[in-house]
Amino acid sequence: MREKILETVTELFIHKGFHGTGVQEISKAVNLGRGALYYHIGSKEQILFDISMSLLRSALDTTLPFVDTDDPPDVKLHNIARALLRHHATHGEGWQVAVREARFLSEEYQQQVIDARREFEQLWHRVLQEGARAGLWRAVDAVDVRGVLGMFNYTARWMRADGPLSPEQIADRYVDLLLTGLIERSERSERSDRPDQPEPPPE
Amino acid sequence: MREKILETVTELFIHKGFHGTGVQEISKAVNLGRGALYYHIGSKEQILFDISMSLLRSALDTTLPFVDTDDPPDVKLHNIARALLRHHATHGEGWQVAVREARFLSEEYQQQVIDARREFEQLWHRVLQEGARAGLWRAVDAVDVRGVLGMFNYTARWMRADGPLSPEQIADRYVDLLLTGLIERSERSERSDRPDQPEPPPE
């Protein structure tokens, strides 16, 4: 029941925004009187908070099992990247609401959302630090981690379920880009032998 | 006058969203009657469109001069990255509104915003292709370009004017990360001397 309400209200928030969606409208969409709605969820702000937190918690829940293993850090990195993009692919609308509307939450609720986001960020930081300690790549700080997450989170704005690449393929490409960079040694020497390569087609 | 109105309404949209901001409220905040407001700008939707477009145009205008030069592609890349993060640092609120509220525009307006975004994306694609053709780094496609832009655009969500790193410093760090990757070459060759390191994961 609660799940269903959150889903329906996510749709409403997507199309009309938090402020553009009235309680009356929510009540009608979920087919519950205002009293019953309040009983199940609480205020409109409470619904927005629940949407944001259930999203962040499920992102944490899908990531943690790949962090708490004995896999090598590079395998972990691929796994958490794939998990995140799968999550974006399946919860795209929820992410949009959580990102766009969270500023309308009260300070106390906002702080809880920020804490949950930070917790998620910490998981990535941890995996990246493990790789650095294992000598696989260089040390990273919070600015690097945000750059990395920016790359992955931005997919929410353009990734389509029916796109040519799966979430996992995009995740693997970005992990490789982050690890090896655009300057690849082998490609560079290969390319210098073929200076007149055709340009990739424009989008 | 128009500039001033857009700035004031950007503030309102930041705090209350497009749908949470009434025309009456706008009219009061900019100290103009509804008639005069309509004369200067038009509808509320028109204001949102103008905020988004003037932002995207100014981002294009600050980027173009660094693209249309004879600088080597790596210098161009550093320059457009710095220009973008400076733009984010000085137009943070405008970016937030443009990103969050653009979905409330009519389809026709949305298309113009999308076209302008694509134009901006193309500038980055062009610089990255020039570097690839010059043999500085590997070829990129639209998915790479979006990953790169994700890294930079995500800064709008966390970069603070009084943060410890300047926009230029963050830009330089991210460009370096993109070009060389986390696996720095010295580390990479070091690793080949230690064959018992875990292999990089299959693509």
Interface residues (C-beta under 8 A of the other chain):
Chain A: I14 H15 K16 G17 F18 H19 G20 T21 P72 D74 V75 H78 R100 E101 R103 F104 L128 G131 A134 G135 L136 W137 R138 V140 V143 D144 R146 G147 V148 L149 G150 M151 F152 N153 Y154 T155 W158 L165 I170 D172 R173 Y174 D176 L177 L178 L179 T180 G181 L182 I183 E184 R185 E187 R188 R191 S192 P195 Q197 E199 P200 P202 E203
Chain B: I14 H15 K16 G17 F18 H19 G20 T21 V99 R100 E101 R103 F104 R118 E121 Q122 H125 L128 Q129 G131 A132 R133 G135 L136 W137 R138 A139 V140 D141 A142 V143 D144 R146 G147 V148 L149 G150 M151 F152 N153 Y154 T155 W158 L165 I170 R173 Y174 L177 L178 L179 T180 G181 L182 I183 E184 R185 E187 R188 E190 R191 R194 Q197 P198 P200 P201 E203
